Amino acid sequence: MAEYDTIRTVGAGASAARIDQGLRAHMNKVYGLMSVAMLITGAAAWAIAGLAVTTDPAAGVAQIGAGEYLTNFGALLYTSPLKWVVMFLPLVMVFAFSALINRLSAPAAQLFFYVYAVAMGVSLSSIFLVFTGTSIATTFLITAIAFASLSIYGYVTKRDLSGMGTFLMMGLIGLFVAMIVNMFVGSDALQFAISVIGVLIFAGLTAYDTQNIKNTYIQHAQYGDQEWLAKSAIMGALNLYLDFINLFMFLLQFLGNRE
């Protein structure tokens, strides 16, 4: 089994202390970028949900709960064909981001990441219509604790997690296919299985991605390519951001109380 040690994996010409210090700064940047993106997503989701729902019957076009109505904007966003754009735009953007990252400058890549966070917030805004605010907040806290624990494990463990990558990617593809199928089938049993498998997959990906970010930095830091390292931090933040969002959404299926 391979041993992962911050000091001994660097090239002979690099200062061990400097690489170790750089790694800490790199990880702080990754978590910082991810945190900003999470704040943007949360703010966008809350703001869009606020525009989509009203308690004024005269301003509503469709009742969705006790004393709550969809506005014209909400009906357009959630009941018209536009809902498919809202749903799949983040997926299209993340593939485009992966394809364009090598052509973008670091500032442009960071801006793209934040725009993506806005699109994700719009896509997730419907959870405020489905689940109670208390259950959303509670699930977010539980997700944050679980994510932090898994990410710390991925960073400090001496176990090589690289072998999990292929298995997790295959599981992720299968999960995506099952989700698409269930959009048309609407099976509660399949939805439960998807939620369980989704939690397990993204729990594993959180630890795997954290270790991969660490090892990637160690392997390339000796070359001193600051532009590459900056974009690497953005991609690392994107991966962890997606792990967190998906872990949260699948846990919400278990823990969320519906309106």
N, C-alpha and C positions, 0 to 999 in steps of 0.2 A: 504494500500500500504506500502510495506516495506521501511524503511529508511536505507540508506547506509551512515555510518559515520566512517571515518578512526579510530577515537579514541575509540568509544564505542563498536566496534565489536571485539576487541581483548580480550583475556582471562585476567582474573583478575590478574594473576601472571606476566604479561608482562608490561613493561613500555610503556605508551601511546606515549611518545615522541620518544622513540626508535623505535617503530613500524612505526610511521609516517615517521621518517627519513629513515628507511629501505625500506618503500614503495616507497619513492621518488628514492632511489638508484636502487630499483628493476625495476621501470618503465624506468629509464634512461638506464639501461642495456638492457631492452627489445627493446627500440627504437634504441639504439646503434647497437645491433645485426641486427636488421631489416635494418638499414641504410647501414651497411657494405654489407649485402646480396644484397641490391638494387644496390650498386656500382658494385659488382661482376657481377650481372646479366646484367647491362647496358654495362659494359666493354666487357663481353663475347659476347653479341648480336652484338655490334658494330664491334668487331674484326672478328667474323665469317662472318658477312655481307661483310666486306672488302675483305675477302678471296674468297667469293662466287661470287663477281661481279667485272668486269673489263671494262675499256673503250677501251681496245685494241682489235679490231676485230680479230686479228690473234690469240689471247689467249682465245677468247670466243668460246663457242660451241652452244650457243643459244641466240638470241637477246631478251631482255625483255623490252627495252625502247629505247628512243632516245639516241644513243651512249652508251648504256649499254648492257653488255653481261654476261651471266652466264659462269663462269669458269668450268672446269671439276669437281672441288670440289663442286661448287654450284649446278651443275646438279645432282651430286650424292646425295647431301643433300636434295634437294627440289623436284626432279622429279623421283628419283628411289624409290623402296620400303623402303629404309632407312628413308624416310620422315615420315613413320608411327612410327618408333622407336623414332625419334626426337620429334614427336608430343606427344606421350603417355608416354615416359620415365619419365617426371616430375610427372605425375599422379601416376605411379607405385611407384616411389620413395617416394612420400608423404605418401602413404599408408604403405609402408615398414617402414618409419621413425616412424609413429604413433605406429606400432606394436612392434618396437625394442627399443623405447625410454627408457623403464624401465630396459632393459638389458645393455644399453650403459652407459658409464661414461659421465660426463658433457663435458669434452674436446672432446670425441669421437662424442657426439651428436652435438656439435658445428661444428666440422669438416664436419659431414654429412650434416648439414644445408648449409654450404658454398659450398659443392660439388653439392648439390641440386640447389643452386643458379646459378651455372655454367650451369647445365643441362637446367634450365629454360631460361637462356640467349641464349643458342643454339636454343632452341625451338622458342623463340621470335625474333630471328635474321631476319626472313623473313619480319618483318614490315618495315625494311629499304629498302626493294625491292618494297614494295607496297605503302608506304606513304612518303610524302616529309619530309625532316629533320626538317623543320620549324614547320610543323603541329605536328610532334612527340614531339618536345620540348615544344610547346604551350600546348598540351594536358597533358603532364607530369606536367607542372606547375599548370594547373587547377586541376589536380588530387591531387597534393600535397596539395593545399589549401583546397580542399574539404575534403581530408583525415584528415588533421590536425584539421579542424573544427569539424568533426564527432567524432574523437578520443577524443578531449577535452571535447566534450559534454558527451561522454560515461564515462569519468573519473569524471566529476564534478556533473553530474545530480544526484538528489536524487530519481529519478524514478527508480523503479526496472525493468530492461530490460530483466530479465531472461525468462519471458513469451514469448519473441520474438524468443527464440532459436529454439524451435520445428518448429514454423512456417517458419523461415528462412531456416532451414535444409530441410524441405519438398520442399520449393521453389527451393532450390539449386539442389536437385535431379531431380525435374521436368525440370529445366533449362538445366542440363547436358543431359538428355534424348532428349530434343528438339534440342540441338546442334548436337548430334550424328545423329538424323534424318535428320537435314538440311544439313549435310555433303553429303548426298546422294540425297536429294530433290533439294537443291539449290534454295529455295524460298526467294526472296528479302523481301517479306512481313513478312515471319517468322523470317528472320534475323533481321529485324527492331524490331519486338516484343521481340526477344531474347535480343537485346541490351538494350532496355528500361527496361525490367524486370531485367536484369543483373545488371544494374546501381543501381536500387532500392534495390536489394537483398544485394549487397556488401556494399552499403551505410549503410544499417541496420546492417550488420555484423561487420562493423568497430566500430560502437558505442557499440554493444553488446559484442564483443570480448575484447574491452578495459575495459569495466566494469567487465567482467568476470576475466580478468587478475588481476585487482585490488582486487576484492573480494577473489580470490583464494589465493593471497599472505596474505591478512589479516587473513584468516581462518587458515593458516598453519605456519605463521611466529613465533607464540608463541612456536612451537615445536623445533625450532632451527635446522632443518634438512637442512643444507646448500647445500648438494648435490641435494636434491629434489628441493630446491628453484632455484638452478642454472639451472636445466633441465626444470623447470617450466618457467623460463625466456626465454629459447630457444624455447619452444613450443609456448609461447605467441608471440615471435618475428616471428615465422613461420606463425602463424595465421594472424597477422597484415600484414605481407609481402604478403601473398596470397590475402588478402582483397585489398591491394593497387594495386597489379599487375592486378587483375581481374577488378577492378574499372577503371584502366587506359585503359585496352584493350577494354572494352565496350564503354567507352567514345570516344576512338579513332575511333570507327565505326561511331560516329556522327560527330566528329570534324576534323578527319583526311582528308587532301587533298591527293588524290591518284596521284602517279607518272603517 
